[in-house]
Amino acid sequence: MPEQIKIISHSNQVESLLEPYREVIGDDFKGYRGHVYRALTYAMHFLDNDERYLPVLEAAFVFHDIGLWTDKNLAYLEPSEAEALRVNNERKLGLDPELLRDVIHWHHKVTAYKGEHADIINAARKADWIDATQGKMRKGLSKEQIDMVEKSIPNDGFHEALARSAVDLGGSALKGNMRVVRNVFKW
C-alpha cells in the first residue's frame, strides 16, 4: 500500500487570488486551477504538510505560470513574478517577496536548487515537474500516489492548453517549445 498523500483540492486563499484572472485565463481556467492544486498537493507532501509553508506556496502556484495568459508570452517567468509581487504588496499578503519571487523563478529548474530556502523551492520545483509531465517524472512519489492526486483533481485540459500555447504564442510547436526551453527552464 503506497503512503497516503493529503490532497488539497480547495483553499480560500487560492480561490481568492485566482478568481480575478478567470476572464483573462478564459477557457483554460479550470485546467490551470487544477494544476495549481495538484502542484500544491505534491509540494506540501514533500514538506510534510508543514502549514507554515502553505501561504507562500498557495500564492506562488497561483502566479507561477500566470504570465502565459496575462502577457501572452512564452517567456513568462518575469511577468509572473512581477504579478505575484504586485498582488502581494497591494493585498498586503505579508509574504516574503524574495521567497515568493524565488519559488516562481526557479520552479522550472532542471537540477536541484541550492541556496536559501532550498527546501521550499525544491518542493515546488519537483511538484511542478511531476504535474507538468503528468507523472512521467515522479520525483520520489509512487505511481499510485500520483494517480490518487490526478483522480481527485482532474486535468481539465491543462496540458492541451500548454501545447496550444506553444503553437499560438511561438508560431509552431517546435519554435514555441524551444522558446520555453531557452527562457523558462533553468539549469
N, C-alpha and C positions, 0 to 999 in steps of 0.2 A: 504494500500500500504506500503510495507516494505521500510525502509530507504535505499537509494541508497548506493552502495558500489563502490568506484572508483577501477576499475580493472586495474591492472598493468600487461600487457602481453608482454611488451618489455622494456628493459633497456640496453643501450650501455654498462654500467658497468657490469651488469650480464653477458651479452654475451661475453665480453672481458675476464672476469675471468673464465667463464665456458668452453669456447672453447678449451683451452689446455687439457682438460680432456675428450674430445669427444672419443678418441680412448680407453682410459682405462675404461671408463664407458660403451662403446660399445652399444649394443642393448638397454640398459636401459637409454641412454642419453636423448631421448625425454621425457620419463616419469619423470626422475629426474628434467629436466629443467622445466616441468610443475609444479612439486611440489614446486620448488623454487619460481616460480611466484605466485602460489596460496597462499603460506605461506607469501610471501612478501605483497601481496594484503591484507590479513587479518591483519597482524601486523601493516601495515601503517594505516589501518582503525581504529584499536584500539588506535593509536597515533594521530588521527585526521588528518592524511595525512601531518603531520608536516615534511617538506622537510629536516630539519636538521638531522633527524634520518635515512634518506634513504641510505646514503653511507655505514654506518656500517651494516644496515640490508641487503643490497644487498650482501655485502661480506660474512656476517655471514651465510645467507641462501645458497649461492653458496657452502660454505665449510662445513656446519653443519653435513652432512652425508657422505662426500666425502671419508672418511676412509673405508667405506664399499667396495669401489672399489679400492682405491689406496693401501690399506693394506690388502684387502680381510679378514676383521676382524669384527666380530660382536661387539667387544669392540672398537668401532670406534671413541669415543669422543676425546680421546687424540691425535690420528693420525690426526683427522680432525682439531683440534685446532692448532696443530703444522704446518700443511699445510697452514692454514689461516694466521698464524703469519709469516711464511716464505715468502709467497706471499706479504703480507702487507709490509714487510721490503724490499724485493727485488724490488718490483714495486713502492716503495715509495708512497703507497696509502695515508699515513698520518692519518690512523685510529688509535684511542686509542687502543693499543694492549690488555690492560686489559679488556676493554669493549668488544672487538671483541671475545676474548677468553671466557669471561663470558657468552655472548649470546649463543655461541656454547655449552659450558659446561653445562648450565642449561636448554637447550631447551627441555629436556625430564623430567623436574622436575614435579612431580605429583601435589604438592601443590604450592601455590603462593610463589614466591621468595621474600625474604625480605633482603634488603641491598642496597648498592649503585647501581644506575641505574635500580632500580626495575621496573620502568615504561617500559623501552625498553625491558628488559629481560622478563618480564611477557607478553608483547605484542607478542614477538617472541615465547615464550613458548605456549601461548594459540593458536597462529596461527598454529604452528606445530601440536598440538593436534587435532585441527579441521581437518586439511588435512590428517594427519596420520589415523584418524578414519573415513575418508570420510564423515564428517559431523555428525557422531553419537554423538560426543561431540561438542556442538555448542559454548560454552564459551561466551554466551550472544548474538550471532548473530542469526538471524532468519533462518529458513529453506530456505526461499526464497532468502535471501542474499547468502547463501552457494550455492544454486542451480544456481544463476546467475554466480558466480565465476566458478563453475565446468563446466557450459555450455560454458563459454568463454575460459577456459583454460583446454583442455582435459587431462584426466588421462594418456592416452598412456601407460598403463601397469605398472604404478609406483607401485601400491600396490601388484601386482603379483610379481614384482621384489623383493619387501621386503620379501614376503612369500617364494620365491625361495631362497633368500639369507639365510634365517633361516635354510633351509634344506641343501643347498650346503655348507655353512660355519659352520653349527652347527652339522651336521650329521643326524639330523631329525628335524621336525618342533618343537617338544617338547623341545629337547635339545637346539636348536638354540634360541627359544623364551625365555627359561629360562636364557640363557647366556645374552640375551639382557636385560631382567629384572634386572639381577644382576649387569651388567656392564654399562648400559646406562641410565636406569631410576634413577632419583634422588628423594629422599624423603625430 
